[in-house]
Amino acid sequence: MSEITLDKILSKQFTGRKEIVNVDETMLKLVIFALGNDWFAFSGKQVREILACADIFFVPGCPPSLEGVINVRGDIESVIRLNELLQLPLPEPGKPAEILLSRSSAMNSGIRVDQVIDVIDLPESLIQAPPANLPETLRPFVSGIFPFNQKIVTVLDLEQIFLEYARGLG
Amino acid sequence: MIPGSENHPESTALALVEFKAGRFDFAIEASGVRGSEALPDYDIPEIETLLSLSEVNNRAARLCLSLESGGQIHKISVAAPIALFSLPAAAIQPLPPALKARCRLPGLRALALTKEKFILLISLQDLLLRCKTAWSQ
Protein backbone atom coordinates (compact mmCIF):
# COMPACT_ATOMS: atom_id res chain seq x y z
CA MET A 1 0.00 0.00 0.00
CA SER A 2 1.46 3.35 -1.02
CA GLU A 3 1.86 5.97 1.62
CA ILE A 4 -0.35 9.04 1.40
CA THR A 5 1.61 12.23 1.63
CA LEU A 6 0.66 15.87 1.46
CA ASP A 7 2.66 16.20 -1.73
CA LYS A 8 0.71 13.41 -3.39
CA ILE A 9 -2.62 14.93 -2.34
CA LEU A 10 -1.66 18.38 -3.60
CA SER A 11 -0.28 16.91 -6.81
CA LYS A 12 -3.55 15.03 -7.45
CA GLN A 13 -5.62 18.15 -6.78
CA PHE A 14 -3.40 20.19 -9.10
CA THR A 15 -3.77 17.61 -11.88
CA GLY A 16 -7.53 17.51 -11.38
CA ARG A 17 -7.75 21.29 -11.47
CA LYS A 18 -5.71 21.36 -14.67
CA GLU A 19 -8.30 19.12 -16.33
CA ILE A 20 -11.13 21.49 -15.49
CA VAL A 21 -9.61 24.92 -16.02
CA ASN A 22 -8.06 25.64 -19.36
CA VAL A 23 -7.93 29.37 -19.91
CA ASP A 24 -6.67 29.07 -23.47
CA GLU A 25 -9.69 27.11 -24.66
CA THR A 26 -11.84 28.95 -27.21
CA MET A 27 -15.34 29.38 -25.85
CA LEU A 28 -18.44 29.63 -28.00
CA LYS A 29 -21.61 31.38 -26.90
CA LEU A 30 -24.60 29.31 -27.94
CA VAL A 31 -28.34 29.88 -27.73
CA ILE A 32 -30.01 26.52 -27.11
CA PHE A 33 -33.64 26.17 -28.08
CA ALA A 34 -36.31 23.52 -28.54
CA LEU A 35 -38.27 22.69 -31.67
CA GLY A 36 -40.67 19.96 -30.61
CA ASN A 37 -38.68 17.33 -28.72
CA ASP A 38 -35.38 18.24 -30.35
CA TRP A 39 -32.84 20.71 -29.04
CA PHE A 40 -30.84 22.92 -31.36
CA ALA A 41 -28.37 25.77 -30.97
CA PHE A 42 -27.30 28.86 -32.88
CA SER A 43 -24.12 30.78 -32.34
CA GLY A 44 -24.83 33.59 -29.89
CA LYS A 45 -23.12 35.98 -32.32
CA GLN A 46 -25.99 35.48 -34.74
CA VAL A 47 -28.81 36.02 -32.25
CA ARG A 48 -29.42 39.70 -31.60
CA GLU A 49 -32.30 39.35 -29.19
CA ILE A 50 -34.73 36.84 -27.69
CA LEU A 51 -38.34 38.01 -27.69
CA ALA A 52 -41.45 36.63 -26.09
CA CYS A 53 -43.80 35.73 -28.92
CA ALA A 54 -45.46 38.93 -30.11
CA ASP A 55 -48.57 39.32 -32.24
CA ILE A 56 -47.53 38.14 -35.67
CA PHE A 57 -49.17 39.99 -38.58
CA PHE A 58 -49.85 37.54 -41.39
CA VAL A 59 -48.85 38.76 -44.85
CA PRO A 60 -50.77 37.18 -47.74
CA GLY A 61 -48.77 35.50 -50.49
CA CYS A 62 -46.16 34.01 -48.16
CA PRO A 63 -45.30 30.32 -47.76
CA PRO A 64 -46.58 28.72 -44.51
CA SER A 65 -43.05 28.80 -43.05
CA LEU A 66 -43.07 32.61 -43.28
CA GLU A 67 -45.45 33.35 -40.45
CA GLY A 68 -45.56 37.10 -40.98
CA VAL A 69 -44.09 40.25 -39.50
CA ILE A 70 -43.80 41.74 -36.04
CA ASN A 71 -43.28 45.22 -34.67
CA VAL A 72 -40.01 45.41 -32.76
CA ARG A 73 -39.96 48.86 -31.20
CA GLY A 74 -41.06 50.45 -34.48
CA ASP A 75 -39.01 48.22 -36.79
CA ILE A 76 -40.66 45.58 -38.92
CA GLU A 77 -39.08 42.13 -38.70
CA SER A 78 -40.14 38.95 -40.44
CA VAL A 79 -40.81 35.75 -38.50
CA ILE A 80 -40.04 32.38 -40.04
CA ARG A 81 -40.21 28.88 -38.64
CA LEU A 82 -37.65 26.20 -39.42
CA ASN A 83 -39.88 23.15 -39.07
CA GLU A 84 -40.47 22.83 -42.82
CA LEU A 85 -36.82 23.39 -43.72
CA LEU A 86 -35.59 20.87 -41.15
CA GLN A 87 -38.53 18.54 -41.86
CA LEU A 88 -39.72 18.55 -38.26
CA PRO A 89 -43.35 18.21 -37.12
CA LEU A 90 -45.22 21.52 -37.17
CA PRO A 91 -45.86 23.28 -33.83
CA GLU A 92 -49.32 22.93 -32.33
CA PRO A 93 -51.44 26.00 -33.08
CA GLY A 94 -51.60 28.38 -30.11
CA LYS A 95 -48.60 26.78 -28.41
CA PRO A 96 -46.40 29.35 -26.63
CA ALA A 97 -43.31 30.32 -28.56
CA GLU A 98 -40.34 32.64 -28.47
CA ILE A 99 -38.66 34.53 -31.28
CA LEU A 100 -34.92 34.68 -31.88
CA LEU A 101 -34.03 37.84 -33.80
CA SER A 102 -31.23 36.44 -35.90
CA ARG A 103 -28.83 37.73 -38.52
CA SER A 104 -26.46 36.33 -41.08
CA SER A 105 -24.72 37.88 -44.06
CA ALA A 106 -27.57 36.59 -46.26
CA MET A 107 -30.48 38.08 -44.31
CA ASN A 108 -32.03 39.00 -40.97
CA SER A 109 -35.20 37.50 -39.59
CA GLY A 110 -36.96 36.44 -36.46
CA ILE A 111 -37.06 32.68 -36.00
CA ARG A 112 -39.94 31.16 -34.10
CA VAL A 113 -38.87 28.48 -31.61
CA ASP A 114 -40.93 26.54 -29.08
CA GLN A 115 -38.73 27.47 -26.13
CA VAL A 116 -35.31 28.96 -25.40
CA ILE A 117 -33.59 26.44 -23.13
CA ASP A 118 -30.41 28.30 -22.17
CA VAL A 119 -27.64 30.59 -23.34
CA ILE A 120 -24.26 29.02 -22.55
CA ASP A 121 -20.54 29.44 -23.09
CA LEU A 122 -19.15 26.14 -24.29
CA PRO A 123 -15.53 25.13 -24.95
CA GLU A 124 -15.21 24.69 -28.71
CA SER A 125 -13.56 21.29 -28.22
CA LEU A 126 -16.79 19.87 -26.78
CA ILE A 127 -18.55 20.27 -30.11
CA GLN A 128 -18.35 17.04 -32.05
CA ALA A 129 -18.66 16.53 -35.78
CA PRO A 130 -22.17 15.74 -37.07
CA PRO A 131 -22.83 11.99 -36.75
CA ALA A 132 -22.80 9.82 -39.85
CA ASN A 133 -26.41 8.77 -39.27
CA LEU A 134 -27.71 12.35 -39.44
CA PRO A 135 -30.75 12.54 -41.73
CA GLU A 136 -29.87 13.74 -45.23
CA THR A 137 -32.31 16.66 -44.90
CA LEU A 138 -30.47 18.03 -41.85
CA ARG A 139 -26.94 17.45 -43.10
CA PRO A 140 -26.43 20.79 -44.95
CA PHE A 141 -27.53 22.80 -41.92
CA VAL A 142 -25.70 21.06 -39.08
CA SER A 143 -22.24 22.13 -38.01
CA GLY A 144 -21.91 19.86 -34.96
CA ILE A 145 -23.46 18.31 -31.87
CA PHE A 146 -22.79 18.38 -28.14
CA PRO A 147 -24.32 16.85 -25.03
CA PHE A 148 -26.23 19.14 -22.67
CA ASN A 149 -28.49 18.19 -19.73
CA GLN A 150 -28.79 14.56 -20.85
CA LYS A 151 -29.82 15.64 -24.35
CA ILE A 152 -27.97 15.96 -27.62
CA VAL A 153 -27.99 19.50 -28.96
CA THR A 154 -27.59 20.00 -32.70
CA VAL A 155 -25.66 23.14 -33.66
CA LEU A 156 -27.22 24.74 -36.73
CA ASP A 157 -25.46 26.80 -39.37
CA LEU A 158 -27.66 29.89 -39.56
CA GLU A 159 -25.74 31.25 -42.56
CA GLN A 160 -26.66 28.18 -44.61
CA ILE A 161 -30.22 28.12 -43.29
CA PHE A 162 -30.93 31.72 -44.31
CA LEU A 163 -29.19 31.22 -47.65
CA GLU A 164 -31.35 28.21 -48.52
CA TYR A 165 -34.47 29.86 -47.14
CA ALA A 166 -33.97 32.88 -49.38
CA ARG A 167 -33.51 30.49 -52.31
CA GLY A 168 -36.93 29.01 -51.65
CA LEU A 169 -36.28 25.99 -49.48
CA GLY A 170 -38.66 25.36 -46.59
CA MET B 1 -55.67 63.24 -59.14
CA ILE B 2 -57.35 63.32 -55.78
CA PRO B 3 -57.54 66.98 -54.61
CA GLY B 4 -54.77 67.81 -52.16
CA SER B 5 -52.55 64.86 -52.98
CA GLU B 6 -50.41 66.77 -55.50
CA ASN B 7 -49.31 69.55 -53.14
CA HIS B 8 -48.94 67.73 -49.91
CA PRO B 9 -47.77 70.07 -47.13
CA GLU B 10 -45.50 67.55 -45.46
CA SER B 11 -42.46 66.92 -47.66
CA THR B 12 -41.50 63.89 -45.56
CA ALA B 13 -44.92 62.32 -45.85
CA LEU B 14 -46.37 60.28 -48.68
CA ALA B 15 -49.97 60.72 -49.80
CA LEU B 16 -51.67 57.35 -50.08
CA VAL B 17 -55.04 55.92 -50.86
CA GLU B 18 -55.99 53.17 -48.45
CA PHE B 19 -58.49 50.40 -48.99
CA LYS B 20 -59.28 46.99 -47.60
CA ALA B 21 -58.95 43.81 -49.60
CA GLY B 22 -59.82 40.57 -47.89
CA ARG B 23 -58.97 41.26 -44.27
CA PHE B 24 -55.88 43.29 -45.06
CA ASP B 25 -55.17 47.00 -45.26
CA PHE B 26 -53.54 48.09 -48.49
CA ALA B 27 -52.41 51.44 -49.80
CA ILE B 28 -51.23 52.82 -53.13
CA GLU B 29 -49.63 56.15 -53.93
CA ALA B 30 -52.29 58.82 -54.27
CA SER B 31 -50.43 60.54 -57.13
CA GLY B 32 -51.64 57.88 -59.55
CA VAL B 33 -55.24 57.82 -58.36
CA ARG B 34 -57.52 60.05 -60.38
CA GLY B 35 -60.61 59.60 -58.27
CA SER B 36 -63.36 57.31 -57.04
CA GLU B 37 -66.93 56.92 -58.18
CA ALA B 38 -69.85 54.51 -58.21
CA LEU B 39 -69.27 51.24 -60.05
CA PRO B 40 -69.94 51.49 -63.78
CA ASP B 41 -72.57 49.26 -65.38
CA TYR B 42 -69.90 47.11 -67.02
CA ASP B 43 -67.42 44.67 -65.48
CA ILE B 44 -64.16 46.00 -64.13
CA PRO B 45 -61.40 44.00 -62.40
CA GLU B 46 -61.71 43.49 -58.66
CA ILE B 47 -58.72 44.46 -56.56
CA GLU B 48 -58.80 41.09 -54.80
CA THR B 49 -58.34 39.33 -58.14
CA LEU B 50 -55.45 41.60 -59.09
CA LEU B 51 -53.79 40.85 -55.76
CA SER B 52 -54.48 37.09 -56.10
CA LEU B 53 -56.45 37.10 -52.83
CA SER B 54 -59.04 34.41 -52.41
CA GLU B 55 -61.25 36.42 -50.04
CA VAL B 56 -63.51 38.98 -51.74
CA ASN B 57 -65.55 41.22 -49.47
CA ASN B 58 -68.89 40.97 -51.26
CA ARG B 59 -70.85 42.31 -48.32
CA ALA B 60 -69.21 45.72 -48.39
CA ALA B 61 -70.38 48.32 -50.86
CA ARG B 62 -67.92 48.67 -53.70
CA LEU B 63 -66.49 51.64 -55.46
CA CYS B 64 -64.67 52.23 -58.70
CA LEU B 65 -61.14 53.56 -58.28
CA SER B 66 -59.71 55.28 -61.36
CA LEU B 67 -55.97 54.89 -61.79
CA GLU B 68 -54.02 56.92 -64.30
CA SER B 69 -50.97 55.80 -66.21
CA GLY B 70 -49.49 57.15 -69.45
CA GLY B 71 -52.60 59.19 -70.17
CA GLN B 72 -54.84 56.14 -69.81
CA ILE B 73 -57.40 55.54 -67.10
CA HIS B 74 -57.77 52.09 -65.58
CA LYS B 75 -60.76 51.34 -63.41
CA ILE B 76 -60.74 48.80 -60.62
CA SER B 77 -63.36 47.74 -58.11
CA VAL B 78 -62.51 48.08 -54.41
CA ALA B 79 -64.52 47.61 -51.23
CA ALA B 80 -65.71 50.87 -49.67
CA PRO B 81 -64.65 52.87 -47.82
CA ILE B 82 -61.41 54.16 -49.25
CA ALA B 83 -59.39 56.88 -47.54
CA LEU B 84 -56.82 59.45 -48.58
CA PHE B 85 -54.21 59.94 -45.92
CA SER B 86 -50.58 60.88 -45.54
CA LEU B 87 -48.01 58.68 -43.92
CA PRO B 88 -44.71 59.97 -42.53
CA ALA B 89 -41.75 58.56 -44.45
CA ALA B 90 -40.39 57.13 -41.20
CA ALA B 91 -43.42 54.86 -40.91
CA ILE B 92 -42.67 53.26 -44.28
CA GLN B 93 -40.17 50.42 -44.25
CA PRO B 94 -38.69 48.26 -47.00
CA LEU B 95 -39.71 44.62 -47.05
CA PRO B 96 -37.70 42.45 -44.65
CA PRO B 97 -35.34 40.23 -46.70
CA ALA B 98 -37.35 37.05 -46.05
CA LEU B 99 -40.48 38.68 -47.45
CA LYS B 100 -38.59 40.13 -50.38
CA ALA B 101 -37.30 36.67 -51.23
CA ARG B 102 -40.40 34.59 -50.54
CA CYS B 103 -43.60 36.68 -50.62
CA ARG B 104 -45.56 36.27 -53.85
CA LEU B 105 -48.16 38.98 -53.22
CA PRO B 106 -48.28 40.86 -56.55
CA GLY B 107 -46.73 44.31 -56.39
CA LEU B 108 -45.90 44.32 -52.68
CA ARG B 109 -43.22 47.02 -52.32
CA ALA B 110 -43.10 48.05 -48.67
CA LEU B 111 -44.79 47.85 -45.31
CA ALA B 112 -46.00 50.64 -43.11
CA LEU B 113 -46.51 50.55 -39.41
CA THR B 114 -49.00 52.92 -37.85
CA LYS B 115 -50.10 53.02 -34.22
CA GLU B 116 -52.94 50.64 -34.90
CA LYS B 117 -51.94 48.41 -37.79
CA PHE B 118 -49.67 47.21 -40.55
CA ILE B 119 -50.41 48.50 -44.06
CA LEU B 120 -49.27 46.71 -47.21
CA LEU B 121 -47.97 49.23 -49.76
CA ILE B 122 -48.52 48.18 -53.34
CA SER B 123 -46.67 49.44 -56.40
CA LEU B 124 -49.07 51.34 -58.61
CA GLN B 125 -47.09 50.42 -61.74
CA ASP B 126 -47.40 46.74 -60.96
CA LEU B 127 -51.08 47.08 -60.22
CA LEU B 128 -51.65 48.93 -63.50
CA LEU B 129 -49.75 46.28 -65.40
CA ARG B 130 -52.10 43.70 -63.89
CA CYS B 131 -55.07 45.93 -64.79
CA LYS B 132 -53.97 45.92 -68.41
CA THR B 133 -53.54 42.16 -68.36
CA ALA B 134 -56.95 41.72 -66.72
CA TRP B 135 -58.57 43.96 -69.33
CA SER B 136 -56.93 42.18 -72.22
CA GLN B 137 -58.33 38.80 -71.07
Boltz contact constraints between the chains, C-beta under 6 A:
constraints:
  - contact:
      token1: [A, 57]
      token2: [B, 118]
      max_distance: 6.0
  - contact:
      token1: [A, 60]
      token2: [B, 53]
      max_distance: 6.0
  - contact:
      token1: [A, 60]
      token2: [B, 105]
      max_distance: 6.0
  - contact:
      token1: [A, 61]
      token2: [B, 103]
      max_distance: 6.0
  - contact:
      token1: [A, 61]
      token2: [B, 104]
      max_distance: 6.0
  - contact:
      token1: [A, 61]
      token2: [B, 105]
      max_distance: 6.0
  - contact:
      token1: [A, 62]
      token2: [B, 103]
      max_distance: 6.0
  - contact:
      token1: [A, 63]
      token2: [B, 102]
      max_distance: 6.0
  - contact:
      token1: [A, 66]
      token2: [B, 98]
      max_distance: 6.0
  - contact:
      token1: [A, 66]
      token2: [B, 102]
      max_distance: 6.0
  - contact:
      token1: [A, 71]
      token2: [B, 113]
      max_distance: 6.0
  - contact:
      token1: [A, 76]
      token2: [B, 93]
      max_distance: 6.0
  - contact:
      token1: [A, 76]
      token2: [B, 111]
      max_distance: 6.0
  - contact:
      token1: [A, 76]
      token2: [B, 113]
      max_distance: 6.0
  - contact:
      token1: [A, 77]
      token2: [B, 96]
      max_distance: 6.0
  - contact:
      token1: [A, 78]
      token2: [B, 96]
      max_distance: 6.0
  - contact:
      token1: [A, 78]
      token2: [B, 98]
      max_distance: 6.0
  - contact:
      token1: [A, 78]
      token2: [B, 99]
      max_distance: 6.0
  - contact:
      token1: [A, 80]
      token2: [B, 98]
      max_distance: 6.0
  - contact:
      token1: [A, 107]
      token2: [B, 97]
      max_distance: 6.0
  - contact:
      token1: [A, 109]
      token2: [B, 98]
      max_distance: 6.0
  - contact:
      token1: [A, 166]
      token2: [B, 101]
      max_distance: 6.0
